[in-house]
Amino acid sequence: MKKIFFLICTVSIIISSCNTNDENDLTDNLVGTYVGEIHVLPSTNVSNYSVVVTRVNDTRVKMTPQDNQASTWELDIVENSSTSYTCAECGATQLTFDLSHSPNTIAYDYNNAEQFSGLKQ
């Protein structure tokens, strides 16, 4: 009986330790290329503009615009709901991912100087 109990405990520990942190990775559904419209102050407006979102770590993403008209930057994210993600500490930069649509959408205002909204490709 002790051997069976020990075996059950050992298997439980192994299964628990094999669990990866993938379910805690907020960036999984967010990475990709988003295409939309960007407004860069004072007067630049570009349609069909792309921004690539890449994973820095489980809770941080990097925004890379298609050219030098906009800035490359990184921001930590948090999950608001199962379909909405935003910046962890919003200040002058705002960021929202909406996964309730297909395709996913993104909207951001970087440092009150660049606004982008687009659809995931």
N, C-alpha and C positions, 0 to 999 in steps of 0.2 A: 504494500500500500504506500509506503514511504517513497519507493522508487517511482510509482505512478505520479504521486504528488510532485516530486522533484522534476520529473519529465514535463509535466504540465506547466510548472513554473518556469522552467528553462525555455520551453517553446514560446510562452507568453513574452518573456523578456526579449528573446530573439526577434519576434515579430514586432514588438514595440520599438526596438532599436533600429530595425530596418526601415521604419517609416521615414520618408524623406521630408524635407521642408517645402516641397513643391506647393503644398496647399497654402503655405504662408507667402509664396512668391506673388506679390501684387502685380508684378510687371508682365506676367505671362501673356495675358490677353491684350496688353497695350502696345507691345512692340510692333513695329511695321512702318510702312510709308503711308502718310496721310496727304491727300491732295485737296486743295481748297483755295481760299483767298486770303492774302496777307495785306495788311495796311501798316506801313512803316512811316512814322511821323518824320518830317512834316507833311509830305504829300505823295508818297509812293503807294500805289495800289496795284497789286498783281493778282490776276486770276490764274487758275490752273497751276498753282504754286505747290511745291511738295516739301514736306518736313518729314524727316526720318526719326522715329522714336526708337532708341536702343536701350537695352537694359544695362544699368551700371551695377546694381545689386538687387536684392529682393524688394526693396522699397524705393529705389531711386532710378529715374529715367533721364536720358540725355536727349535733347532736341537739336537736330542738325538740319538747318535749312538748305535748300538746293543751291544757294549761291551766297555771296557776301552782302546781299541786300538786308539780311536779318542776322541776328546773333545766334551763336551756338551756346547752349546753357544746360544746366542740370538742376533737378529739383526732386526732393523727396515727396512721395505720394502716400495717401491713406485711402482706405476704402470707406466710402460713405454708406453704400448699400451694395447689394450684389451686382448692381449694374452701373454704379457711379463711383468715380475716383477723382480726387482733387489733391491739391498741394497740402503737405503736412503742416507747414507754417506759412500761410499766405501772407504776403506783405504787398510790395509793389507788383509782384508777379502773381498772376492768377492762372490756374490750370484746371481744366475739367475734361475727363474722359467719360463718355456716355456709351455704355455697352447695351443699352436697351433697344437700340436700333440695329438693323443689319444693312449696311456695314456700320461698325462703330464710328463714333464721332469724337473729335477733339476740338476744344476751344481754349485759347490762351491769350493772355495779355502780359507780355514780357516787359517789366519795368516801366509800365505806362508809356511805352514807345512803339511797341509792335503788337498788333493783334492778328491772330490767325484762327481760322476755323476751317475744318476739313473732314473728309470721310476716309476711312481706312481702305486701302486698296487691296 
